[in-house]
Amino acid sequence: MRISYDISQLEKIIENIYCLTGVSLLILDADRNCLASRENKYDYCARLQEIESKERCAQCDVLLLDKCTKTLKLEKHICHEGLYDSAFPIIKNNLVVGYVLMGRVRSEQSPDKNDPLYNKLPFMTEKQLFALYGLIPTILFSKAIEMKSESLEEEIVSFIENNLQEDLSIK
């Protein structure tokens, strides 16, 4: 099975999501290579990482992706600065074809800070965040990521595997 990523389509979609929400998004392939990204322009996190360690945030992302890979569902946490970060798998034909990393979002649980960059980060209620989580896979992956069979043999094997519970016949 070959996976086809339409990078320009992915970039347009995440730019539109960013324009509406201000939320930072990264789209990764199945091997966790970055395909497209849109970072928040009010980069509180970049400034913080200059003071602290970049590895701390990168390690949190890896742990979040590892958990997402294990559970095959949305995983989220609130980082040490009180910001929502989340990861969820992109699944097509029962196969993980990529991941979405989304973050740098203030919520009701975020602390109040007297910091202009922090306060410019997007704010979303948990209800808004979950609505966004529900929309992104539909918006993002309807045509931007496609599965393509390498051969007729692979299509037949895939059909049989996906329909084992059915009464299969030569027809």
N, C-alpha and C positions, 0 to 999 in steps of 0.2 A: 504494500500500500504506500503510495507516494502522497505527501502532504504538499499542497500548493498554497503559499502565502502571498496575497496581494498587498505588498508593503504600502504602496501609495494609497490604497483604500483604507488600510489599517491606520495610516497616519492621518488621513482626512477624518475618519470616525473619531479617533481619540482627540484630535484637535477640536472637533465639535463638542464632544463631551466636556473637554476642558473649558471651552468657551462658556458653556452653560453652567458648569459647577465649580470651576477653579481647582478641581481635584487632580493631583498628579497621577499619571498612569504609565505603566510599562507593560508592553506586550512581549512575552518571551516565547520562544519555540519550545518544543518538548525537551530539548537539551539545555534549556535555560539561557539561551543566547538572546540578546535583546533584538527584537524585530522593529519596534517602534516605541517611542517614549515622548511624553509631554510632562515636563516638570513644572512645578509651581514657580511663577516668576518672583514671588515674594519669598525668596529662599532662606527662610529662618533656619532650616535644617543644614544648609551648606555653611552658614555662618557658625552654627553650633559645632559642626564637624571640624571646622578649622581650630576651634578652641579645644574640643574634646577629641575623641578618636573616631575616624571614619569607620574603622573596623567594627565598632560597637553596633552601628546602624546596619552595616552590611551583614553582620552576623545575625542580627534579628531578622533580616529579610530571608536569609538562608534557612533559619529555623522555621519561619513561617511557611516557606515553600516546601520544606521537608514534611511538615505536618500536613500541608495541603496535598502533597503527593501521596502520603500514607492514607489519608481519609477520603481522597477524591471529592472533596467538597470545600465550600467556602470556609476559610479560616481567617480569624481576625484577632488583633490584640491592640491594646493601648500601650504605646511606647513609653519610655522613661520620661518623655516630655508631655505626656498626656494626649498625644495625637493618635487617631485611629489609623492603623495600617491593616491591610487585608490582602489576601491572595486567594485566587480560585482557579481551578483547572479549566482549560478549554477542552471539552470532550466532544468528539465527533465519531460516530460509528463505534461507540464503546472504547475509544482509544484516546489517551491524553495527547493532544496535538500542540499544547502550549499552556501558558499561564498568564493571568492578569495580576499584576501587582498594583495596588491602589493605595494611596495614603496621603499623609500630611493634612489630615482633616481634624478640625476641632469639633467637639461634640459637647453634649450636656455634661459629660464626665470630665472634660478638660479643665484644668485649673485656670483661673484668671491670672493674667500676667501683664505687667506694665511694660510691654515690649511692642513697639509699632509693627515690626516684622511678624511677630507671633500673631498679633491681632488681625493682620491682613490675610492670614491663612483662611481657607474656606471653613465655614461653620455649617454643619448639617446635623439635624436631629437623627437619632437612631432610625426612626421611621423613614426619613429621607435616604439615609445610607442604604437601608435594606431595599428600598424601591430602586435605587441605582444599581445595587447588586443584581436585582432581578432583571433589569433592562439591558445591562451591558452585554451579556451573552447573546441575546436576541439581536441587538443592534450591531454588535461588532462582528459576529461570526456567520451571519446568514450567507454572505457571499465572499467575504474577505479571506476565509480559510476553507479550502475544499480538499476532500479526500479523492484521490484518483487511483483507480486500480491499475496495476502494472499489466495485468493480463486477464483473459477470460477465466483462466484457472483460478486466479485469486478471487474473482467475482463469485464464482461457483462455491468455493470454499467458504467465503464470507456469508453467502446466502444460507448455506447449510448450517453454519455455526449459529447464525441469528435466528434460525427457524427450526431448531432441533425439537422443540416441543410440539411442532406441527406434524401432521401425517404427510411425510414427504414421499413423492413418487417421481418417476422419470419425467412425467409431464410437468 
